[in-house]
Amino acid sequence: MINSLFLINPSGEIFLEKHWKSVVSRSVCDYFLEAKEKALEPEDVPPVIHTPHHYLISIYRDKLFFLSVIQTEVPPLFVIEFLHRVAEMIQDYFGECSETVVKDHMVMVYELLEEMLDNGFPLATESNVLKEMIRPPTILRSVVNTLTGTSNVGDTLLTGQLSTIPWRRAGVRYTNNEAYFDVVEEIDAILDQSGTTVFAEIQGVVEACVKLSGMPDLTLSFMNPRLLDDVSFHPCVRYKLWESERVLSFIPPDGNFTLMTYHVNAQNLVAIPVYVKQSISFFECGSDGRLDVTVGPKQTMGKTVEGVMVTVHLPKTILSINLTATQGSYTYDNGTKLLVWDIGKLNPQKLPNLRGSLSLQAGAPKPEENPSLNIDLKIQQLAISGLKVNRLDMFGEKYKPFKGVKYITKAGKFQVRT
Amino acid sequence: MTDSKYFTTTKKGEIFELKAELNSDKKEKKKEAVKKVIASMTVGKDVSALFPDVVNCMQTDNLELKKLVYLYLMNYAKSQPDMAIMAVNTFVKDCEDPNPLIRALAVRTMGCIRVDKITEYLCEPLRKCLKDEDPYVRKTAAVCVAKLHDINAQLVEDQGFLDTLKDLISDSNPMVVANAVAALSEIAESHPNSNLLDLNPQSINKLLTALNECTEWGQIFILDCLANYTPRDDRESQSICERVTPRLSHANSAVVLSAVKVLMKFMEMLPKDLDYYGTLLKKLAPPLVTLLSAEPELQYVALRNINLIVQKRPEILKHEMKVFFVKYNDPIYVKLEKLDIMIRLASQANIAQVLAELKEYATEVDVDFVRKAVRAIGRCAIKVEQSAERCVSTLLDLIQTKVNYVVQEAIVVIKDIFRKYPNKYESVIATLCENLDSLDEPEARAAMIWIVGEYAERIDNADELLESFLEGFHDESTQVQLQLLTAIVKLFLKKPTETQELVQQVLSLATQDSDNPDLRDRGYIYWRLLSTDPVAAKEVVLAEKPLISEETDLIEPTLLEELICHIGTLASVYHKPPSAFVEGSRGVMHKRLPARTGSGEGTECPDVGNAAGGSAPEAAPSIIPSQGDLLGDLLNLDLPAVLLPLMGAGFGAAPAVMPASLNAPVGGGLGDLFDLGGGVGMPMGAYIPPKTVWLPAMKAKGLEISGTFARRAGVIQMELVLTNKAMSVMTDFAIQFNRNSFGLAPAGPLQVLTPLGPNQTIEVSLPLSTVGPVMKMDPLNNLQVAVKNNIDVFYFSCQYPISMLFVEDGKMERQVFLATWKDIPNDNESQFQIQDCHLNSEAASNKLQGSNIFTIAKRTVEGQDMLYMSIKLSNGIWVLAELKVQAGNPNYTISLKCRAPEVSQCVFQCYEAVLKN
């Protein structure tokens, strides 16, 4: 199972190590650092590295590398999933996941890691359970602790760890009982030059924020559940009922959690909310080129498209650019050759346009590669797949909860080729 | 308030300060001090000096302080074993605590203290905890058994903990079941042949019940365990599949992939006409697609596994081509994997789409990716015949872009297309020739030269083109030189009148001015061939070439089957079978049907064979290979059979006047060739043990086999002498190995081309590879062989000198050596004596070097030479050695250090054999 964990910052410095079995010398990270040197971008470091005596499995998250060392045959996905949990745990406890935060809470992170694995076997990875054992830091608590000498570590046996619903702690009490669900859909798409969809799919997720007292048993039903042919659930969802009746029946964890993720397949028609007319061209001779991009609304179901942003990685040989935007503003970083055009809201009457000239470095040949455009956008109160929640029922408790559902559509990996 | 305050230091020295604080009377101050210590520990500072002071803080009722001290203990107990004993009493007491949390914590921590003395005290508390009334304690104790097993396996077996652990599989609490399974699986990995996880329908039912109720991690353990079970019939198989299918919708991708593994394996048993079979196939696609929308690291592992799945069952994902389309901001490792799968899924139905994508990729920024995309276009052409034309025109478009690396890559793949569809697309040759000058990579140059040679009769200026390459002949890489030589000979055979001068030129360049043996050999062979029999030369050089296969990189079916059983594991990521030498796992269970070789009769050791077959001719016990072997060597050059008589004729002629013209005497050239071959195995060559009889005639219906093993120029060879002592002719020889410790396998068929008449003997040399299936043998270097002929199949076993596995690049850097030596635990060191060896250290070192045992450093201490040496085995294991040689003392002492200590004995035997011969 998992032997050791190293946290490494982008400059290759190891700032935390934790061993669950015998101590593995940190020199083992050299193999990883070597691979990191070779990679062009930190994202490109291969996640599984074989060294003479160990396997190194790593993830890159929030500009940090989480590197685990294993010695025996262990499912790599198991390790990668766990590493993501570690990152999420840090995020969850301290509000962000960064080197500074970890260094500031070194001992607590260490204690948490100890609780998450035993001998490399996962022990407690549910946020609820962890928080019962080791309380997250708050300003108030640290003041109280200093005054009274009490500790951050809980000393009761955790009911959650043993019950068949390990995700929920017992004895939850709220004065206001509320349950909110956010249906968030991201469109992943590739459009070609002419605007034809090469590939499109929708990644959906239902995020829940449930603050209900006691042991509520919820049932969430959709108007059109047949849309969802490929789903994965939080362990709390009763799969049998979904199979037979297409409803989500579950005893929720307390607080924020991801209830379900789903996937609307490329085969179904995916509505593309915007179109992009673009041309980036370079003259055969001379050292100039032109860029002309226009964005307009397409299938928006009558809603406004906002937060529109276009990102282009221009070719390396570009010397300078001179563009004018009819709406919004653009920034250009000559070091990374990254052009970002922040448009904002789309107005169907007056389409935003960005155009102007690009000049190449003197003597540089016409660029070989075609830059792709990355589009960001947001549509409030719409799930682009058409998914709608029908109703939420609660059993098991007497009070009347406050319920709410919100929809939002965003661009995921939305690319336009030129 | 943050923990960074724990890092402030003062002038007096950190350790000193902390010591004082740890011994403070105030509880708060103590706790703060322990926190500082832990903080230092987490960043890798050595605070072990504070051990007694920290342990003193252990007796406390403050749970947080207790946990902190435990953290410290686990880290440093190993380095302070005597001190760690001080902690034992507290542990034993805590194991009796009324609070189950404390009991569990104590048993959990105790298991993490890797000190032998402590483990003795651990047994009683552990036994109690395994039967504790509280499931939380039981599940913690289950893991503790695995920890203890890692420290002292014998103790765990003696104390009967394994049986208790097996009982826990039937525990009422699903978490306890999951942990027991996890612990047993880990223990089983170091005991490949034990029946720890003896699964039967009852236990399977228990596991399936627990599967629904335990945590996500527990589900992974249980699913992986289920995958080892073989259902009795298809009904049981179906019922397990039905109960596992819901796991495909789990949010944890590792659970999903483990479930996929179980289903892929059990599906094999279902009849294909069953409705359920079709349903199951349909259910497998969506979860696999979903994995591709996860984080890139997860995608990578998923893609590597999907690569296996589409090879085994292409129907599952055949409609999902689009999800494998590459996004420009995918990490490079994801891009490359996606591309691979796109080609595997390419078919006539979707080829247009795929080609459009690939063309798009060929204009991306990343050079490696672009190259692979261009190559992929070529692979599509070869795979989907109907698309070949479109692929070729796409490639031509790309060549027009004049982007250098794209052009080169395109030419390499067009060569393959020409081989698959000969005489179909020559019209493009003109375009290719235009780009001749821009080619600077050997592979592209070689490909272009091949094309020119192959189609010489249709290219008017073929001679000019080839001549242009000839100018810088000696600066070219071997690949290009060989190709150029062949191409010009082809040209000569096609247009003999105009190109005589050119062919003379290239032959003399290849034979006289080159010091590359391959090139010289090929040059001589052509030369001989052309001078003796031009018609035969034509038949040989311009022979019909076999068509290249559709998909070149398919995984071999038996390996694929094994890998399917390992979906989700590291093996599936590397597409290699879990080798028995994965460090730390002392043996891996092979998840396949057992091979049918190795029946009892053949497994006797060679000595017995020798005694029995006493009348067998003694093979020459010599370091220098006998002449027969050299002929064998030559035959290995892949020569067509036509050449054989020629070889025989020239053999033994005096070595040799350099031939000056095409009319040089036949024998001279071959004599020279012979000399060359001899050079390889000369004085400094690797040690080759004398031949011994492996299979006596009386045991094999008249077939006698003797032989030995050798390593020549990096190639491992099994040198066999087959003698027919029966009355009838023997034909149809073939050879096969059982799985063995180092994955040895024949690299080609057994080359016995003519029937073996009665009383005839033939010497054959069989090149071996080390990529075969692996199974640990006892002794380690044991090899079980099956030889077949027209009469029967015979089995025998023999032992090979491990020295033939020592690879040429086994010389370690000094620093690395030093670090590695220190890094390997002392338990792994073994010491041996070599007696009666009369070499000085210099001579010994030279001799060893011939067998790829490299001396890295030498040190002389009080008249005693210490030689430090490194060896690398073909499977990547390093062995470090220290050889002590004292002048005048014929007894050497040798210490071997290796992470896989089981090889030490074999390595020592090699030292002895090499030094004494």
Chai-1 contact restraints between the chains, C-beta under 6 A:
chainA,res_idxA,chainB,res_idxB,connection_type,confidence,min_distance_angstrom,max_distance_angstrom,comment,restraint_id
A,L16,B,T42,contact,1.0,0.0,6.0,A-B,restraint_1
A,E17,B,G44,contact,1.0,0.0,6.0,A-B,restraint_2
A,S22,B,R114,contact,1.0,0.0,6.0,A-B,restraint_3
A,E43,B,P331,contact,1.0,0.0,6.0,A-B,restraint_4
A,D44,B,P331,contact,1.0,0.0,6.0,A-B,restraint_5
A,D44,B,I332,contact,1.0,0.0,6.0,A-B,restraint_6
A,P46,B,Y333,contact,1.0,0.0,6.0,A-B,restraint_7
A,P47,B,E297,contact,1.0,0.0,6.0,A-B,restraint_8
A,P47,B,Y300,contact,1.0,0.0,6.0,A-B,restraint_9
A,V48,B,V573,contact,1.0,0.0,6.0,A-B,restraint_10
A,H53,B,E583,contact,1.0,0.0,6.0,A-B,restraint_11
A,H53,B,R899,contact,1.0,0.0,6.0,A-B,restraint_12
A,I59,B,E297,contact,1.0,0.0,6.0,A-B,restraint_13
A,Q71,B,G584,contact,1.0,0.0,6.0,A-B,restraint_14
A,T72,B,E189,contact,1.0,0.0,6.0,A-B,restraint_15
A,T72,B,G584,contact,1.0,0.0,6.0,A-B,restraint_16
A,T72,B,S585,contact,1.0,0.0,6.0,A-B,restraint_17
A,E73,B,T569,contact,1.0,0.0,6.0,A-B,restraint_18
A,E73,B,L570,contact,1.0,0.0,6.0,A-B,restraint_19
A,E73,B,P578,contact,1.0,0.0,6.0,A-B,restraint_20
A,P75,B,A254,contact,1.0,0.0,6.0,A-B,restraint_21
A,P75,B,G568,contact,1.0,0.0,6.0,A-B,restraint_22
A,P75,B,T569,contact,1.0,0.0,6.0,A-B,restraint_23
A,P76,B,V301,contact,1.0,0.0,6.0,A-B,restraint_24
A,P76,B,V573,contact,1.0,0.0,6.0,A-B,restraint_25
A,L77,B,S253,contact,1.0,0.0,6.0,A-B,restraint_26
A,L77,B,A254,contact,1.0,0.0,6.0,A-B,restraint_27
A,L77,B,L257,contact,1.0,0.0,6.0,A-B,restraint_28
A,L77,B,V301,contact,1.0,0.0,6.0,A-B,restraint_29
A,F78,B,I220,contact,1.0,0.0,6.0,A-B,restraint_30
A,F78,B,A254,contact,1.0,0.0,6.0,A-B,restraint_31
A,I80,B,E297,contact,1.0,0.0,6.0,A-B,restraint_32
A,I80,B,L298,contact,1.0,0.0,6.0,A-B,restraint_33
A,E81,B,N252,contact,1.0,0.0,6.0,A-B,restraint_34
A,E81,B,A254,contact,1.0,0.0,6.0,A-B,restraint_35
A,K103,B,S4,contact,1.0,0.0,6.0,A-B,restraint_36
A,D104,B,T2,contact,1.0,0.0,6.0,A-B,restraint_37
A,D104,B,D3,contact,1.0,0.0,6.0,A-B,restraint_38
A,D104,B,S4,contact,1.0,0.0,6.0,A-B,restraint_39
A,H105,B,D3,contact,1.0,0.0,6.0,A-B,restraint_40
A,M106,B,D3,contact,1.0,0.0,6.0,A-B,restraint_41
A,M106,B,A39,contact,1.0,0.0,6.0,A-B,restraint_42
A,M106,B,T42,contact,1.0,0.0,6.0,A-B,restraint_43
A,V107,B,D3,contact,1.0,0.0,6.0,A-B,restraint_44
A,V107,B,K35,contact,1.0,0.0,6.0,A-B,restraint_45
A,V107,B,I38,contact,1.0,0.0,6.0,A-B,restraint_46
A,V107,B,A39,contact,1.0,0.0,6.0,A-B,restraint_47
A,Y110,B,T42,contact,1.0,0.0,6.0,A-B,restraint_48
A,E114,B,L71,contact,1.0,0.0,6.0,A-B,restraint_49
A,D118,B,R108,contact,1.0,0.0,6.0,A-B,restraint_50
A,D118,B,V143,contact,1.0,0.0,6.0,A-B,restraint_51
A,N119,B,V143,contact,1.0,0.0,6.0,A-B,restraint_52
A,N119,B,K147,contact,1.0,0.0,6.0,A-B,restraint_53
A,F121,B,V143,contact,1.0,0.0,6.0,A-B,restraint_54
A,F121,B,A182,contact,1.0,0.0,6.0,A-B,restraint_55
A,P122,B,W217,contact,1.0,0.0,6.0,A-B,restraint_56
A,S142,B,M1,contact,1.0,0.0,6.0,A-B,restraint_57
A,G149,B,E28,contact,1.0,0.0,6.0,A-B,restraint_58
A,S151,B,E64,contact,1.0,0.0,6.0,A-B,restraint_59
A,V153,B,L63,contact,1.0,0.0,6.0,A-B,restraint_60
A,V153,B,E64,contact,1.0,0.0,6.0,A-B,restraint_61
A,D155,B,L63,contact,1.0,0.0,6.0,A-B,restraint_62
A,L157,B,P100,contact,1.0,0.0,6.0,A-B,restraint_63
A,L157,B,L101,contact,1.0,0.0,6.0,A-B,restraint_64
A,L162,B,P135,contact,1.0,0.0,6.0,A-B,restraint_65
A,L162,B,Y136,contact,1.0,0.0,6.0,A-B,restraint_66
A,T164,B,E213,contact,1.0,0.0,6.0,A-B,restraint_67
A,P166,B,T215,contact,1.0,0.0,6.0,A-B,restraint_68
A,F199,B,K322,contact,1.0,0.0,6.0,A-B,restraint_69
A,F199,B,F325,contact,1.0,0.0,6.0,A-B,restraint_70
A,Q203,B,S293,contact,1.0,0.0,6.0,A-B,restraint_71
A,D230,B,P286,contact,1.0,0.0,6.0,A-B,restraint_72
A,D230,B,T290,contact,1.0,0.0,6.0,A-B,restraint_73
A,V231,B,S249,contact,1.0,0.0,6.0,A-B,restraint_74
A,S232,B,S249,contact,1.0,0.0,6.0,A-B,restraint_75
A,S232,B,A251,contact,1.0,0.0,6.0,A-B,restraint_76
A,F233,B,S249,contact,1.0,0.0,6.0,A-B,restraint_77
A,H234,B,A251,contact,1.0,0.0,6.0,A-B,restraint_78
A,Y239,B,P246,contact,1.0,0.0,6.0,A-B,restraint_79
A,H263,B,T290,contact,1.0,0.0,6.0,A-B,restraint_80
A,A266,B,K322,contact,1.0,0.0,6.0,A-B,restraint_81
A,E368,B,V403,contact,1.0,0.0,6.0,A-B,restraint_82
A,E369,B,T363,contact,1.0,0.0,6.0,A-B,restraint_83
A,E369,B,E364,contact,1.0,0.0,6.0,A-B,restraint_84
A,E369,B,V365,contact,1.0,0.0,6.0,A-B,restraint_85
A,N370,B,T363,contact,1.0,0.0,6.0,A-B,restraint_86
A,S372,B,Y328,contact,1.0,0.0,6.0,A-B,restraint_87
A,K413,B,K327,contact,1.0,0.0,6.0,A-B,restraint_88
